[in-house]
Amino acid sequence: MRSAPSVPISVLFGSLLVACASQPATSPAAPAPAPAPSSAPPKARESVDDAAPERPTKAPGYRQVSAGFRLACAIRGDESVVCWGDDELGATSLVPKGRYRSVRAGFDYACAIAADTNALTCWGRRDEWKSVWIAGAAPEGAFDEVYVAEWRACAIRSGSGHLVCWTSEGERPVVTDNEGWARDIPFAKLWIDRDYTCGIRRDNGELACNPVGRPRELPAGPFVDIYNHCARRADGELRCFPIADSDEVPEDAFASLATGSGFYPCGLLRESARPLCWHGATADPRAPDVPLASLSTAWGLSCGVRADTHEVLCWGDDVDEGHIAPTPP
């Protein structure tokens, strides 16, 4: 194929100058005549009620993650919830639509608190072989936070800070609303397992724990965070209970403690924002070596939100065994 003959750039540029110089000058265009006044009545201004509702701005990444038993749930930047992993009882496929500010993944179920009303919502089908149906027994009202364990759940009521815990016997909910020891205590945060409840008082930051079955000598506060028999002071120092166990607590300062129902106490180091577990736990080489904004641990699963990209990362036996993917779908 023959190529077109090349033309020197100087020739092209000179021709362009000549062409531009030969064009006649033009005068500015005359202004357009004003439109004739309309006889139609002016259009009414759209009222606030008629205007389209504003949509929440979709922020990138995730706000929070919660590890459960072979499943996890997370809140996206637009405040919607996504769950993934084991779906035997619908914990990942029955996720409600809407905007939520907090979510907790449990044992075959999950719960979340609405962003606008603080209403509590739980989901997950009833197992015909089990008498406990947590999702079907969730109480009504407004709540600041919800906490889940294997066979029961607890929440802190908005306003009063009072505790409400529930389980179920068949389809009948069994609610222990401020039963006994916690009847008049306002709580700021809780940690629960299948038969024990311990929290931080809202009024003075001291610990208040269920004395039944586990009499314990509690360390003095005030505290700002609690998880798995350990509490954190505002300066990052930890105190665990029974007090005799405090010798095994790392001396590092912690930025936060984990959430969930893990076997060991865990938290994020203040200096590096890396996860660390103790009290019999060994360092998990599968944990990501990146700063995390939050951490959640469960029976065989740990998840965190990266501090830099707000991505969700999960690791542990449940991931290695193929029960759950390391990232949301």
FILOFI-388657 format. One record per atom (N, C-alpha, C): x, y, z. Coordinates in pm, whole numbers, padded with zeros to 5 digits, always signed. Layout:
// residues N
XYZ;...
END
This chain:
// residues 329
+00085-00119+00000;+00000+00000+00000;+00089+00124+00000;+00052+00217-00082;+00131+00341-00090;+00086+00434+00019;+00185+00503+00076;+00154+00601+00180;+00139+00738+00119;+00059+00823+00185;+00039+00959+00135;+00166+01038+00152;+00197+01126+00052;+00319+01206+00062;+00312+01297+00183;+00424+01306+00254;+00430+01391+00373;+00447+01536+00335;+00388+01624+00417;+00398+01767+00395;+00469+01828+00514;+00570+01911+00491;+00642+01971+00604;+00546+02049+00691;+00570+02045+00824;+00485+02115+00921;+00491+02266+00897;+00607+02317+00859;+00619+02463+00837;+00528+02508+00725;+00512+02423+00621;+00425+02460+00510;+00280+02464+00556;+00239+02361+00633;+00102+02358+00683;+00073+02475+00773;+00166+02508+00861;+00145+02617+00955;+00137+02751+00883;+00223+02769+00777;+00218+02893+00702;+00089+02909+00627;+00037+02797+00571;-00090+02804+00501;-00203+02840+00595;-00195+02789+00718;-00301+02819+00815;-00301+02966+00851;-00183+03027+00866;-00176+03169+00897;-00235+03253+00785;-00203+03214+00661;-00253+03290+00548;-00405+03281+00541;-00458+03159+00567;-00602+03141+00561;-00672+03222+00667;-00615+03231+00785;-00678+03309+00892;-00672+03457+00864;-00561+03504+00807;-00548+03647+00780;-00642+03692+00671;-00677+03600+00576;-00762+03640+00464;-00909+03644+00499;-00947+03596+00618;-01089+03599+00654;-01131+03739+00691;-01250+03785+00639;-01295+03921+00672;-01341+03929+00816;-01318+04047+00877;-01360+04070+01016;-01512+04076+01022;-01568+04022+01127;-01712+04021+01144;-01750+04110+01259;-01866+04174+01245;-01915+04262+01351;-01996+04181+01449;-02008+04225+01573;-02085+04150+01673;-02230+04136+01629;-02289+04022+01665;-02428+03996+01627;-02521+04087+01705;-02629+04128+01637;-02727+04216+01702;-02800+04139+01809;-02831+04203+01920;-02901+04132+02028;-03039+04086+01982;-03080+03970+02032;-03211+03914+01995;-03321+03997+02060;-03433+04013+01989;-03543+04092+02047;-03600+04025+02171;-03645+04104+02265;-03701+04052+02389;-03830+03977+02359;-03855+03865+02428;-03979+03789+02400;-04101+03867+02446;-04209+03845+02374;-04333+03914+02408;-04386+03862+02540;-04447+03948+02618;-04499+03903+02747;-04609+03800+02727;-04606+03698+02812;-04704+03589+02802;-04827+03623+02883;-04942+03581+02828;-05068+03604+02898;-05102+03491+02994;-05022+03380+02990;-05050+03267+03078;-05009+03301+03220;-05082+03251+03320;-05046+03279+03459;-04914+03214+03494;-04838+03275+03586;-04708+03217+03623;-04726+03080+03688;-04629+02991+03664;-04633+02856+03719;-04609+02860+03869;-04693+02788+03943;-04677+02787+04088;-04546+02724+04127;-04482+02777+04231;-04354+02725+04278;-04375+02592+04348;-04286+02497+04323;-04300+02365+04380;-04283+02372+04531;-04376+02316+04603;-04368+02319+04749;-04268+02218+04798;-04233+02230+04926;-04138+02137+04986;-04195+01996+04987;-04328+01984+05010;-04389+01853+05016;-04389+01785+04879;-04396+01867+04772;-04400+01809+04638;-04263+01772+04586;-04160+01828+04648;-04024+01802+04600;-03987+01657+04623;-03900+01605+04536;-03855+01466+04552;-03771+01454+04677;-03788+01346+04754;-03709+01329+04876;-03561+01313+04846;-03479+01367+04935;-03335+01358+04916;-03287+01217+04945;-03197+01169+04864;-03139+01038+04886;-03011+01053+04968;-02983+00956+05055;-02857+00964+05130;-02739+00952+05035;-02639+01029+05060;-02519+01025+04976;-02449+00891+04993;-02419+00827+04883;-02352+00698+04888;-02202+00719+04905;-02153+00689+05023;-02010+00702+05051;-01940+00572+05014;-01815+00579+04975;-01744+00458+04938;-01711+00373+05060;-01692+00244+05037;-01647+00157+05144;-01757+00119+05242;-01713+00077+05362;-01803+00026+05463;-01784+00101+05594;-01896+00113+05669;-01894+00183+05796;-01865+00089+05913;-01909-00037+05902;-01898-00130+06014;-01907-00272+05963;-01850-00368+06037;-01861-00509+06004;-01881-00586+06133;-01955-00697+06125;-01980-00782+06241;-01961-00927+06200;-01877-01000+06273;-01853-01141+06248;-01947-01226+06329;-02005-01329+06266;-02093-01423+06334;-02045-01564+06316;-02135-01660+06334;-02101-01801+06317;-02112-01838+06170;-01998-01845+06104;-01990-01878+05962;-02063-01777+05873;-02084-01659+05923;-02144-01553+05844;-02097-01419+05897;-02117-01316+05818;-02080-01180+05858;-02177-01082+05794;-02192-00967+05858;-02276-00859+05805;-02198-00729+05812;-02227-00640+05721;-02158-00511+05717;-02255-00402+05673;-02224-00280+05714;-02301-00163+05672;-02220-00088+05567;-02280-00072+05450;-02214+00000+05342;-02211+00150+05370;-02142+00222+05282;-02135+00366+05296;-02269+00435+05285;-02364+00375+05213;-02498+00434+05200;-02593+00386+05309;-02541+00320+05412;-02614+00273+05529;-02703+00152+05502;-02687+00088+05389;-02757-00038+05363;-02674-00153+05422;-02741-00267+05446;-02677-00382+05509;-02655-00492+05407;-02541-00558+05414;-02512-00675+05334;-02460-00784+05427;-02509-00906+05406;-02461-01021+05482;-02418-01129+05385;-02320-01210+05423;-02273-01317+05336;-02220-01431+05423;-02209-01548+05360;-02166-01668+05432;-02278-01769+05439;-02286-01842+05551;-02385-01948+05568;-02527-01892+05566;-02613-01952+05484;-02750-01903+05469;-02851-02014+05496;-02818-02108+05581;-02906-02220+05608;-03042-02175+05659;-03044-02067+05742;-03170-02018+05797;-03201-01876+05750;-03142-01835+05639;-03179-01708+05579;-03112-01586+05638;-03006-01605+05715;-02940-01490+05777;-02876-01398+05674;-02841-01451+05557;-02778-01367+05455;-02871-01334+05340;-02982-01407+05323;-03074-01380+05212;-03198-01301+05254;-03225-01294+05383;-03344-01223+05431;-03309-01084+05484;-03198-01030+05445;-03154-00898+05493;-03257-00792+05454;-03307-00714+05548;-03408-00613+05515;-03347-00494+05443;-03429-00427+05363;-03386-00305+05298;-03403-00188+05394;-03335-00079+05363;-03344+00038+05448;-03207+00088+05489;-03207+00188+05576;-03084+00249+05624;-03063+00212+05770;-02943+00163+05801;-02912+00116+05935;-02778+00173+05981;-02768+00193+06112;-02644+00249+06166;-02563+00146+06244;-02619+00031+06273;-02548-00073+06348;-02605-00208+06310;-02516-00309+06300;-02558-00444+06265;-02475-00542+06347;-02537-00655+06385;-02468-00761+06458;-02507-00895+06397;-02406-00974+06361;-02428-01108+06308;-02416-01208+06422;-02514-01299+06432;-02515-01395+06541;-02500-01537+06493;-02574-01626+06558;-02571-01769+06527;-02696-01801+06446;-02686-01802+06314;-02798-01826+06223;-02897-01710+06218;-02864-01595+06269;-02953-01479+06265;-02868-01353+06271;-02932-01238+06252;-02864-01110+06260;-02965-01004+06304;-02916-00895+06361;-03000-00784+06405;-02936-00653+06364;-03019-00551+06343;-02969-00420+06304;-03059-00312+06364;-03004-00191+06379;-03077-00077+06432;-03090+00028+06322;-03214+00073+06299;-03242+00169+06192;-03173+00302+06218;-03128+00365+06110;-03055+00490+06121;-03144+00607+06161;-03271+00604+06124;-03358+00719+06149;-03446+00705+06272;-03488+00582+06305;-03582+00563+06416;-03524+00487+06535;-03405+00428+06520;-03346+00343+06623;-03428+00217+06650;-03517+00183+06556;-03596+00062+06571;-03508-00061+06550;-03539-00167+06621;-03461-00291+06614;-03526-00389+06517;-03446-00445+06428;-03492-00544+06332;-03400-00665+06337;-03458-00785+06346;-03380-00908+06342;-03437-00999+06234;-03353-01084+06176;-03399-01173+06070;-03326-01307+06078;-03390-01408+06017;-03341-01545+06020;-03458-01637+06050;-03473-01744+05973;-03585-01835+05991;-03569-01922+06115;-03681-01971+06163;-03679-02059+06279;-03630-02197+06239;-03542-02256+06320;-03494-02391+06299;-03590-02488+06369;-03652-02577+06291;-03751-02668+06350;-03689-02763+06450;-03558-02778+06449;-03492-02868+06544;-03447-02797+06670;-03462-02664+06675;-03419-02588+06791;-03539-02516+06852;-03536-02498+06982;-03645-02428+07049;-03622-02278+07053;-03503-02233+07017;-03469-02092+07029;-03482-02024+06893;-03555-01913+06888;-03572-01836+06766;-03555-01689+06802;-03431-01643+06798;-03398-01507+06842;-03467-01403+06754;-03462-01423+06622;-03515-01323+06531;-03664-01301+06551;-03737-01406+06588;-03880-01393+06605;-03923-01336+06739;-03827-01314+06829;-03860-01265+06963;-03806-01125+06990;-03759-01056+06888;-03700-00924+06909;-03803-00827+06966;-03768-00750+07068;-03863-00657+07131;-03884-00533+07046;-03994-00463+07073;-04024-00339+07004;-03967-00221+07083;-03956-00106+07013;-03905+00014+07077;-03783+00068+07007;-03724+00171+07066;-03603+00233+07013;-03483+00192+07098;-03371+00165+07031;-03254+00114+07100;-03128+00183+07049;-03032+00199+07140;-02904+00259+07104;-02810+00157+07042;-02813+00033+07092;-02722-00069+07041;-02780-00206+07071;-02738-00305+06991;-02782-00443+07009;-02659-00532+07016;-02669-00639+07096;-02559-00733+07116;-02614-00873+07103;-02539-00964+07039;-02590-01098+07012;-02492-01202+07061;-02546-01316+07100;-02468-01432+07140;-02531-01555+07076;-02494-01673+07122;-02539-01794+07054;-02690-01814+07066;-02744-01811+07188;-02886-01840+07205;-02964-01724+07264;-02909-01606+07267;-02983-01493+07322;-02924-01363+07268;-02995-01254+07293;-02950-01123+07249;-02992-01020+07353;-02924-00906+07356;-02955-00797+07448;-02945-00666+07371;-03015-00565+07421;-03009-00432+07360;-03023-00326+07468;-02974-00206+07438;-02982-00093+07530;-03088+00002+07479;-03190+00027+07561;-03300+00114+07520;-03253+00258+07508;-03302+00327+07405;-03271+00469+07386;-03335+00549+07499;-03266+00653+07540;-03318+00738+07645;-03281+00690+07783;-03338+00581+07829;-03315+00533+07965;-03183+00459+07980;-03134+00396+07872;-03013+00315+07883;-03038+00181+07950;-03164+00146+07974;-03196+00022+08042;-03174-00098+07951;-03150-00210+08014;-03115-00333+07944;-03240-00416+07916;-03246-00473+07797;-03349-00572+07765;-03280-00688+07695;-03300-00808+07747;-03244-00929+07686;-03358-01024+07652;-03340-01106+07551;-03447-01196+07510;-03392-01323+07447;-03473-01425+07454;-03453-01550+07383;-03593-01596+07346;-03614-01722+07323;-03750-01769+07294;-03762-01915+07326;-03884-01956+07353;-03917-02097+07369;-04023-02128+07264;-03982-02192+07157;-04071-02210+07044;-04097-02076+06979;-04223-02038+06969;-04259-01910+06911;-04289-01806+07017;-04275-01842+07144;-04306-01748+07252;-04180-01677+07296;-04174-01545+07283;-04055-01473+07327;-04042-01473+07478;-03919-01487+07525;-03890-01479+07667;-03801-01357+07687;-03861-01249+07737;-03790-01123+07752;-03759-01099+07898;-03634-01072+07928;-03591-01038+08064;-03552-00892+08064;-03650-00805+08070;-03628-00661+08059;-03585-00604+08195;-03454-00578+08209;-03401-00526+08335;-03437-00616+08453;-03419-00743+08434;-03454-00838+08539;-03352-00833+08652;-03401-00820+08773;-03316-00834+08891;-03205-00731+08900;-03083-00777+08886;-02965-00697+08915;-02954-00573+08827;-03008-00573+08707;-02989-00461+08614;-03111-00373+08600;-03208-00387+08690;-03337-00323+08670;-03326-00171+08654;-03246-00105+08736;-03239+00042+08735;-03105+00095+08687;-03026+00015+08621;-02891+00058+08578;-02896+00111+08435;-02850+00233+08411;-02837+00282+08273;-02704+00238+08214;-02708+00172+08100;-02587+00118+08038;-02545+00201+07918;-02412+00208+07898;-02355+00270+07779;-02310+00165+07678;-02251+00054+07728;-02204-00053+07641;-02219-00185+07713;-02226-00294+07634;-02242-00427+07689;-02145-00525+07625;-02124-00635+07697;-02066-00755+07637;-02145-00873+07692;-02189-00963+07604;-02266-01079+07648;-02211-01206+07585;-02231-01319+07654;-02213-01448+07591;-02341-01526+07614;-02339-01657+07603;-02464-01732+07604;-02536-01727+07738;-02465-01698+07848;-02534-01694+07977;-02480-01587+08071;-02409-01490+08019;-02349-01389+08106;-02360-01252+08040;-02383-01150+08123;-02395-01012+08075;-02312-00921+08162;-02236-00833+08100;-02156-00736+08172;-02153-00607+08091;-02163-00492+08158;-02169-00367+08085;-02103-00253+08159;-02095-00139+08090;-02041-00016+08145;-02158+00077+08175;-02163+00126+08298;-02270+00216+08337;-02256+00350+08265;-02370+00404+08223;-02369+00533+08155;-02342+00648+08250;-02382+00634+08376;-02372+00747+08469;-02234+00767+08528;-02155+00659+08547;-02023+00676+08610;-01911+00597+08545;-01938+00520+08440;-01834+00446+08371;-01785+00322+08442;-01849+00285+08553;-01809+00165+08626;-01873+00041+08562;-01817-00076+08595;-01869-00201+08544;-01988-00247+08627;-02086-00305+08560;-02200-00368+08626;-02223-00501+08556;-02208-00611+08631;-02214-00744+08571;-02311-00833+08646;-02365-00930+08575;-02457-01025+08634;-02383-01113+08734;-02417-01106+08861;-02342-01184+08960;-02384-01329+08968;-02494-01366+08905;-02546-01502+08916;-02456-01599+08842;-02408-01700+08912;-02328-01804+08848;-02181-01770+08832;-02148-01642+08828;-02008-01604+08810;-01974-01487+08903;-01968-01507+09031;-01927-01397+09119;-01785-01356+09088;-01765-01228+09066;-01634-01178+09025;-01600-01051+09101;-01472-01032+09124;-01423-00906+09176;-01393-00818+09056;-01464-00707+09046;-01454-00622+08929;-01354-00510+08950;-01276-00476+08846;-01183-00363+08858;-01258-00231+08860;-01194-00130+08919;-01256+00002+08929;-01237+00080+08799;-01339+00156+08762;-01337+00236+08640;-01287+00376+08666;-01324+00469+08579;-01423+00454+08471;-01364+00390+08346;-01454+00328+08268;-01416+00260+08145;-01500+00314+08029;-01448+00292+07907;-01518+00340+07787;-01549+00227+07690;-01496+00107+07714;-01514-00002+07620;-01503-00134+07695;-01570-00238+07647;-01569-00367+07714;-01583-00478+07611;-01509-00588+07635;-01521-00706+07548;-01456-00825+07616;-01530-00933+07628;-01478-01062+07672;-01396-01052+07802;-01461-01005+07908;-01402-00997+08042;-01288-00897+08052;-01278-00804+07961;-01177-00699+07969;-01243-00565+07938;-01196-00460+08006;-01249-00326+07986;-01134-00230+07958;-01162-00126+07880;-01060-00030+07838;-01090+00107+07896;-00985+00170+07950;-00996+00307+07997;-00978+00403+07880;-01005+00529+07902;-00995+00629+07795;-00852+00644+07744;-00752+00617+07830;-00613+00630+07787;-00561+00505+07718;-00647+00404+07697;-00607+00282+07627;-00564+00170+07719;-00554+00193+07849;-00512+00090+07943;-00626-00010+07965;-00588-00138+07982;-00686-00245+07999;-00689-00295+08141;-00809-00340+08182;-00828-00411+08308;-00921-00529+08279;-00881-00650+08324;-00961-00768+08300;-01010-00824+08432;-01111-00909+08426;-01170-00965+08546;-01206-01112+08521;-01186-01199+08621;-01141-01166+08756;-01007-01093+08755;-00985-01015+08860;-00865-00932+08865;-00739-01017+08858;-00746-01143+08903;-00629-01231+08897;-00582-01253+08754;-00674-01242+08657;-00637-01263+08517;-00565-01144+08457;-00561-01031+08529;-00503-00910+08471;-00354-00923+08444;-00290-01022+08506;-00146-01040+08482;-00118-01083+08339;-00217-01140+08271;-00197-01186+08134;-00233-01080+08031;-00274-00965+08075;-00316-00860+07983;-00193-00788+07927;-00186-00765+07797;-00072-00691+07741;-00066-00548+07795;+00054-00495+07806;+00071-00360+07858;+00051-00254+07751;+00029-00294+07628;+00010-00198+07519;-00118-00117+07542;-00118+00004+07487;-00239+00085+07488;-00325+00047+07368;-00456+00040+07389;-00549-00002+07285;-00638+00113+07242;-00659+00122+07111;-00748+00224+07057;-00893+00184+07073;-00922+00054+07066;-01059+00004+07081;-01052-00145+07107;-01163-00199+07158;-01177-00343+07174;-01271-00397+07067;-01263-00527+07046;-01343-00590+06943;-01489-00596+06985;-01575-00628+06890;-01715-00659+06917;-01739-00803+06873;-01849-00863+06921;-01882-00997+06879;-01884-01094+06994;-01866-01223+06961;-01871-01329+07061;-01753-01424+07043;-01635-01369+07032;-01516-01450+07013;-01473-01522+07140;-01384-01621+07123;-01336-01698+07237;-01238-01619+07323;-01165-01526+07263;-01060-01456+07334;-01083-01304+07329;-01032-01233+07431;-01037-01087+07424;-00942-01037+07317;-00988-00943+07237;-00908-00889+07127;-00933-00738+07117;-00840-00668+07055;-00855-00526+07036;-00759-00474+06931;-00768-00344+06905;-00678-00278+06810;-00578-00193+06887;-00451-00215+06859;-00346-00139+06927;-00353+00007+06889;-00332+00093+06987;-00340+00237+06962;-00229+00285+06869;-00110+00230+06881;+00003+00279+06803;-00004+00237+06657;-00045+00113+06630;-00043+00060+06493;-00180+00031+06435;-00284+00027+06518;-00420-00010+06475;-00425-00152+06420;-00330-00237+06462;-00331-00378+06426;-00404-00458+06532;-00467-00571+06493;-00540-00652+06591;-00445-00732+06679;-00484-00750+06805;-00408-00831+06901;-00506-00900+06995;-00486-01031+07014;-00566-01108+07108;-00475-01163+07217;-00535-01197+07333;-00455-01244+07445;-00537-01339+07531;-00484-01372+07651;-00548-01464+07745;-00561-01602+07682;-00448-01657+07641;-00446-01790+07583;-00447-01792+07433;-00474-01679+07371;-00475-01673+07225;-00333-01650+07172;-00305-01707+07057;-00178-01685+06991;-00199-01594+06871;-00092-01530+06829;-00101-01438+06715;-00146-01516+06591;-00244-01462+06523;-00298-01527+06404;-00225-01473+06282;-00144-01556+06216;-00070-01508+06099;-00160-01470+05982;-00287-01509+05989;-00380-01476+05881;-00436-01335+05893;-00418-01271+06007;-00469-01135+06026;-00398-01039+05932;-00470-00946+05871;-00407-00853+05776;-00311-00758+05847;-00200-00733+05784;-00100-00643+05842;-00124-00501+05792;-00244-00451+05819;-00281-00316+05780;-00358-00252+05895;-00357-00120+05908;-00436-00055+06014;-00585-00077+05993;-00656-00107+06101;-00800-00129+06096;-00872-00020+06175;-00989+00017+06125;-01072+00115+06195;-01160+00048+06299;-01196-00079+06279;-01277-00153+06374;-01251-00301+06357;-01285-00378+06462;-01257-00522+06464;-01375-00595+06525;-01410-00710+06468;-01516-00795+06522;-01469-00940+06515;-01489-01013+06624;-01449-01154+06628;-01566-01241+06669;-01567-01366+06622;-01672-01461+06655;-01607-01597+06681;-01684-01706+06662;-01637-01837+06700;-01517-01881+06617;-01521-01869+06488;-01409-01908+06404;-01381-01806+06296;-01416-01681+06325;-01408-01578+06222;-01374-01444+06285;-01289-01370+06216;-01258-01231+06255;-01273-01144+06130;-01324-01022+06148;-01342-00929+06037;-01304-00789+06084;-01255-00708+05992;-01222-00570+06023;-01246-00479+05905;-01259-00350+05934;-01270-00247+05831;-01137-00175+05821;-01078-00173+05703;-00949-00106+05685;-00963+00043+05712;-00863+00099+05780;-00868+00241+05815;-00841+00330+05695;-00770+00280+05594;-00732+00364+05481;-00833+00359+05367;-00880+00239+05332;-00970+00224+05217;-01114+00194+05257;-01140+00167+05385;-01274+00130+05435;-01327+00003+05370;-01236-00083+05326;-01275-00214+05277;-01291-00310+05394;-01370-00416+05374;-01389-00519+05475;-01299-00638+05443;-01231-00687+05546;-01145-00805+05533;-01182-00903+05643;-01196-01032+05609;-01226-01136+05706;-01122-01247+05696;-01096-01313+05809;-00999-01421+05812;-01036-01517+05926;-00976-01637+05923;-01001-01735+06028;-01039-01871+05970;-01075-01963+06060;-01108-02099+06018;-01227-02104+05923;-01327-02019+05947;-01445-02021+05860;-01410-01983+05717;-01314-01893+05699;-01268-01856+05565;-01187-01970+05504;-01094-02026+05583;-01009-02133+05532;-01090-02256+05492;-01199-02284+05563;-01280-02401+05535;-01388-02376+05429;-01392-02256+05376;-01484-02227+05266;-01625-02193+05307;-01650-02167+05437;-01785-02132+05480;-01823-01989+05444;-01724-01903+05428;-01751-01762+05400;-01635-01703+05322;-01665-01610+05233;-01562-01541+05156;-01495-01435+05243;-01371-01401+05215;-01299-01304+05297;-01347-01160+05279;-01425-01134+05174;-01477-01000+05149;-01625-01008+05111;-01702-00900+05131;-01843-00904+05094;-01862-00920+04944;-01978-00970+04903;-02003-00987+04758;-02018-00855+04688;
END
